[in-house]
Amino acid sequence: MFKAFWIISSIVISGALFFTYVFYHGPPGGKSNASQEFVEYLEEKYDEEFVVDDIYYDFFTNGTYHAWVYPKERPDYLFYIGQLRNHEIDETYRPLSDREEPSSS
C-alpha cells in the first residue's frame, strides 16, 4: 500500500511538472520547429537570410509562438514575427527597399 502511494504520487508530480513546462515553454521541440518555420517563411518571401534572436511561447493565444528576428546582414534591425490565433504567420519586416532613408539635416 505504501509503495503504491509513492508510485502514484510520483506519476502525479511528474505529470504536473510536465504540464507546467508545456504551459510556459510549449511542447518539447516546439520552439525549434517554430523558429525554423519562421526563418523559412521569411527567406522564401524576401530572398535573404534571417536569424532568430529570441522566441517565446504563448499558451493563452491557442499555443502560438512569437519571435524577434533580424536579417543576417543587418543585426541592428530587429523585428517581430509570430503566429496569429489561427496559426497563420504575421510579421512586421520592411525590406530595405521599402524603408525610408533617414534625412540628413
NORWO-V619340 format. One record per residue. N is the residue number from 1. RES is the residue in three letters. SS is DSSP state (2 for helix, 1 for strand, 0 for the rest). PSI is psi in degrees with one decimal (999 if undefined). Layout:
# NORWO-V619340
n:N res:RES ss:SS psi:PSI
n:N res:RES ss:SS psi:PSI
This chain:
# NORWO-V619340
n:1 res:MET ss:0 psi:-45.1
n:2 res:PHE ss:2 psi:-39.3
n:3 res:LYS ss:2 psi:-41.4
n:4 res:ALA ss:2 psi:-38.6
n:5 res:PHE ss:2 psi:-45.5
n:6 res:TRP ss:2 psi:-37.2
n:7 res:ILE ss:2 psi:-47.1
n:8 res:ILE ss:2 psi:-41.9
n:9 res:SER ss:2 psi:-42.4
n:10 res:SER ss:2 psi:-41.6
n:11 res:ILE ss:2 psi:-44.2
n:12 res:VAL ss:2 psi:-45.0
n:13 res:ILE ss:2 psi:-41.9
n:14 res:SER ss:2 psi:-42.7
n:15 res:GLY ss:2 psi:-41.7
n:16 res:ALA ss:2 psi:-41.3
n:17 res:LEU ss:2 psi:-41.8
n:18 res:PHE ss:2 psi:-44.2
n:19 res:PHE ss:2 psi:-42.3
n:20 res:THR ss:2 psi:-43.7
n:21 res:TYR ss:2 psi:-49.0
n:22 res:VAL ss:2 psi:-37.0
n:23 res:PHE ss:2 psi:-42.4
n:24 res:TYR ss:2 psi:-26.6
n:25 res:HIS ss:2 psi:-7.1
n:26 res:GLY ss:0 psi:172.2
n:27 res:PRO ss:0 psi:152.3
n:28 res:PRO ss:0 psi:131.8
n:29 res:GLY ss:0 psi:-6.8
n:30 res:GLY ss:2 psi:-41.7
n:31 res:LYS ss:2 psi:-41.9
n:32 res:SER ss:2 psi:-37.3
n:33 res:ASN ss:2 psi:-44.5
n:34 res:ALA ss:2 psi:-41.0
n:35 res:SER ss:2 psi:-46.1
n:36 res:GLN ss:2 psi:-41.2
n:37 res:GLU ss:2 psi:-42.3
n:38 res:PHE ss:2 psi:-46.5
n:39 res:VAL ss:2 psi:-44.4
n:40 res:GLU ss:2 psi:-41.5
n:41 res:TYR ss:2 psi:-48.9
n:42 res:LEU ss:2 psi:-42.8
n:43 res:GLU ss:2 psi:-35.9
n:44 res:GLU ss:2 psi:-39.0
n:45 res:LYS ss:2 psi:-40.0
n:46 res:TYR ss:2 psi:-4.7
n:47 res:ASP ss:0 psi:45.0
n:48 res:GLU ss:0 psi:164.8
n:49 res:GLU ss:0 psi:144.3
n:50 res:PHE ss:1 psi:155.1
n:51 res:VAL ss:1 psi:133.2
n:52 res:VAL ss:1 psi:121.3
n:53 res:ASP ss:1 psi:-45.6
n:54 res:ASP ss:1 psi:140.1
n:55 res:ILE ss:1 psi:141.2
n:56 res:TYR ss:1 psi:160.5
n:57 res:TYR ss:1 psi:138.8
n:58 res:ASP ss:1 psi:101.7
n:59 res:PHE ss:2 psi:-34.3
n:60 res:PHE ss:2 psi:-9.9
n:61 res:THR ss:2 psi:56.9
n:62 res:ASN ss:0 psi:32.7
n:63 res:GLY ss:0 psi:53.9
n:64 res:THR ss:1 psi:161.3
n:65 res:TYR ss:1 psi:148.5
n:66 res:HIS ss:1 psi:149.1
n:67 res:ALA ss:1 psi:159.8
n:68 res:TRP ss:1 psi:126.9
n:69 res:VAL ss:1 psi:155.0
n:70 res:TYR ss:1 psi:154.0
n:71 res:PRO ss:1 psi:141.6
n:72 res:LYS ss:0 psi:-34.7
n:73 res:GLU ss:0 psi:-13.7
n:74 res:ARG ss:0 psi:73.9
n:75 res:PRO ss:0 psi:-13.8
n:76 res:ASP ss:0 psi:-8.4
n:77 res:TYR ss:0 psi:82.9
n:78 res:LEU ss:1 psi:135.4
n:79 res:PHE ss:1 psi:167.9
n:80 res:TYR ss:1 psi:143.7
n:81 res:ILE ss:1 psi:142.9
n:82 res:GLY ss:1 psi:177.1
n:83 res:GLN ss:1 psi:141.0
n:84 res:LEU ss:0 psi:176.4
n:85 res:ARG ss:0 psi:-30.0
n:86 res:ASN ss:0 psi:10.2
n:87 res:HIS ss:0 psi:14.5
n:88 res:GLU ss:0 psi:154.8
n:89 res:ILE ss:1 psi:135.9
n:90 res:ASP ss:1 psi:137.7
n:91 res:GLU ss:1 psi:160.6
n:92 res:THR ss:0 psi:19.4
n:93 res:TYR ss:0 psi:137.0
n:94 res:ARG ss:0 psi:113.4
n:95 res:PRO ss:0 psi:156.4
n:96 res:LEU ss:2 psi:-37.4
n:97 res:SER ss:2 psi:-22.8
n:98 res:ASP ss:2 psi:-11.7
n:99 res:ARG ss:0 psi:145.8
n:100 res:GLU ss:0 psi:135.8
n:101 res:GLU ss:0 psi:140.1
n:102 res:PRO ss:0 psi:138.2
n:103 res:SER ss:0 psi:138.4
n:104 res:SER ss:0 psi:111.8
n:105 res:SER ss:0 psi:999
